[in-house]
Amino acid sequence: MSGQHPDPTQIYPNPPFNEAKEQDWPGSDSKMNPTPDWGQDSYKGSDKLKGQVALITGGDSGIGRAVAIAFSREGCDVAISYLPQEQGDAEDCKKMVEASGKKCLLLPGDLCQKEQCSKIVDETVAKLGKLNILVLNHAFQGKSVSDISKLDYDRVMRAFQTNIISFFEITKAALNHLQRGSSIITTGSIQAYRPSHGILDYASTKAAIVGFTKGLSQELMPKGIRVNCVAPGPIWTPLVAASFPDEKLKQFGGSYPAGRPGQPAELAGAYVYLASQAASFVNSEVLGVTGGGMLM
């Protein structure tokens, strides 16, 4: 029927993904099979973020790459931070952003290091001139384990250092530059509401991010800075390929109402909305993009 949207359960690949392969941490978009969709061929911008500058952590691949592409199509220069071993993915993302006619600053480094958290903010402002939007999207998720007895101290500490403690450090540095009208967007997860025992450390940090978002939003709204969260469900990214064995990857997302995992491109619009003037009265919210998985 003319004008009808396509069936959301069928527009992207459905499991089983028989060619999907487990990857070593941190994983790479270039090795994903099927290849994720980041919106590079579909996202159409309309200057919603014209003239702004965004810093996107974990911006080389997955959700972060999709957000970087969408922001650039909306008229925004972007800086992306990532681990040094993700340089190849970062270079690919840079090409996609620059194809939109916008700047893309590459910021390699480990955000477990306190000095790196402030460095990425300082370099963004120094080289792109300002900072309007902060997207805290980076995350560590170790290999899925059978039960909590298999979790080791170093892994748990790495999860909390990466997924929540660094959020405090980066935000602290960013507040030296964010002005009224700026926004901060965190990436949470349905895991904050429906935690899986195999990744309990990761799920716990995502619950902490929800608390961080809601608390910070109350502090910063009087200063004219909004803080919100996007909570993805199962999304086809390198984080998944680096966390689950082949047998789980082959069925990933199939148990959700949509019958499939989401694609990074399906998240990008949520970040654009929360960063844009259209969301001027939206603060302290958790926006679920879950394929029907309920946040409760």
N, C-alpha and C positions, 0 to 999 in steps of 0.2 A: 504494500500500500504506500502510495506517495506520501512523503513527509513523516512516515513512521520511523521511530528509533529502532535500531536492531535489538534483537533478543540479548539481554545482558549475560545470559548464561552461555551464549554461543559465540560471542564476538572475539574471544581469545581462546587459545588452546586449553582443552580440558584434559585432566589426567585419564589414563596413565601416560607419563612422560618416559617412555621406554629408553630414550637416549640420554636422559639426565644422569649426570655423574657427580659424585661427591668431590669437593675441592678442598685443598689445604687452605687454612686461614691466611689472609682475609677473603679469599675468593676473587674472581674477576668476571665482569660482565662479558668479556670477550669469549669466555669458556662456557657460558650458559647455553643449554640446549633443552628446549627451544630458546631462541634469542629473546630477551625481554623487549618490550616496547616502552621507550622513554618519551614518546610523543614527538620525536624529531621530524616525523613526516606528517603529523596530524595536528599538532597544537597551533592554533591561530590566535595571535595576540591582538589587543586593542588598546595599547598604551595605558593599561591600568596602573603600571608602576613606572611611568616615564620619568627619566631623570634621576632615578633612585639608585642606591648601591646596596647590595645584599651580600652578607657573608653566610655561606652555607657549609656547615661541617658535614663530613662524609659526603661531599658533593661530587665525587668522581664517578660514582656508579649508583645503580639502583634508584631508590626514591630521590636521593640527593641530586643525581644527574637529571632526572625528569624535572625536578623543581628548578634547577639551573637553566635548563632549556626553556621552560615556561616563563620564568622571570625575564630572561633575555628577550623573548618574543613580546613581552609586555613593556619593553623599553628600559630594562634594568641592567646595569653592569653588575657582574657577580665575581666574588672571590670564593674559591672552594678549597677547603682543607681536606687532607687525606693522609694515609700512611705512605711512607716512601715507597714501599713495595707495590703500591697501587698506581705508580706513575703512568703506566700504559693506559689504564682506564681514564686517568685524569687528562692525559693528552687528547684522548678521543672526545671527552666531554668538552674540552676547550675548543676544539674544532667545531663542534655543534653549536656552542654559544656564539662563537665568532661568526658563524654563518648567518646569524641573526643580526649581525652588524654591531654587536656589543662587545665590551671588554670582558675577559675572563682571566683573573689572577690566580695562579697556582700556588698553593701553600702547603707543601709536604711537611710532615712531622707528626710525632706521636703526642696526642692530647692527654696522655697519662702524665706527661711532663708539664709541671706548673708553668714554666717559662714559655712553653709553646702556646699555652692558652692565651696569654696576653700578647704574644708575638703575632699571632694570626690577626688579631684585632688591630694592632698597631700598623702592621704592613698593609692591611686593607685600607685604612684611612690615609696612610702615607702615599700609597700608589693609586688609589681610586678617588681620593679627595674627601670622603665622608663615609658615614655608615647610617643607613636608614632602617634596614631589616636584618635581624639576626635569626637564622634558622639553625637550631641545635638538633642535628639529625644523626650524628655519628653514634655508633654502638658497637659493643663487643658481645658476641654470643658464642660461647664455646660449644664443643661437640655435645650433642644430646647424650645424657647418661640415663641409666636405668632407674636410679633412685638417688636420694640425697647423700647416701653413704659414699657414693662415687665422686662427689664434689670435693675438690681439694682447695686449700686455703688460697693459693696463688690465683687460681681461676676466679674464685669469688671476689677477691680483692681487685683483680683486673676488671671484672665486670662493673663493680661499684666505682672504681677510679675513672673508668672510661665513660660510663653511662650516666653518672649523676654528679660526682664530685667535680669533674671538669666543667659541667654546666655552670656551677657556681663560679668557677674561676673565669670562664669566658664571659659570663654575664657581668661580673664585677669589672672587667676590663672594658667591655662594651659600653657600660653606663657612663664612662667618661666622654662618650661621643654621641650617643643616641639623644635626639632632641624630641620635643613634643611632636606627636604625629608619627613617631617611629613605632615599630612593632617587633616583638619577639615571638617566634613560633617554635615550639618543641615537637619532637616526634616521640609519641608514647607508643602504645600497642594495646591490642585487645588482651594481651597477656597480663596487663595490669588488672583485668577484671575476670579473666578466665585462664589462670596460670596453669601451664603444663609442668608436671613434675620433672620432666627430663631437662628442662631449662629453667629451673626454679630461681637460680641466681639472676638470670636475665629478666624473668618476670617480676622479681622483686624490685629491680632497678626501674622497671617501667612504671610500677606503682609509685615509686618515689618521684618519678618525673611528673606524674599527675599532681602529686602534692606540691612539688616545686612550682609547677605552673600556676596552680590556684593560689598559693601563698604569695608568689612574686607578683601576680596580677593585681592583688589588693594593694601592695606596696607602691606599684608603679603607675597605676591608673591616675591617681591625683597629679602625677607628673606628666600626664599626657601620653604615656607609653602603654600600649595594649600588650597583653601576654595571653596566648592561647596555645592549644595543643591539637595535633592531628594524631589520631589513634588508628593505625592500620590494622587490618586483619592479616591473613596469609598473603604475602606479596612475593612475586617471583624475582628474587634478587640474589646477589652473591652471598649475602648473609645466610640465606637458607642453604645454599649449596655447600657452604663451609661449615654448616652446623649439623646436617643430617646425613645419614648413610643413604646409599642408592635406593634401597627399598622404600624408605620414607619419601625421598624426593619424587619417586615415580608416582606417588599418590597424593602429593602435596596439594592441599586446598580442596581436595575432593569431598571432604566431610562437611564443608560449609554449605549453606543454602544455595549459593551461586553455583556450586558444583565444580569450582575451579579456583586457582589462586588469582588475585588481582595482579595487574601489571603496573609498573611504576607510573606510567602515563595517567592512570586512573586516579592517582593521588595528587598530581600536580595542581589541578584546579582548586583543590581545598586549600593549599598553601597560598595560591594567588589570591583567593577570596579573603583569607584571614589577613594578608598583608595589604590589601587594597582599601580604598576609601569606602567601598561597599560594606565593609565590616566595621565601620567606625564606632558602632555601639555594641560590638561583640568583644567581650573580655572575660577571661577566666573559664572559657569553654573548652570542652574536649570534643572534637569533631571526629566521629567514627567513620572510617572508610573500610568496611569489613566484609562486604559481600553477604551481608545478612546476619553475621555473628553479632549477638547483642552485647552491648556494654552494660553490665549490671553487677 
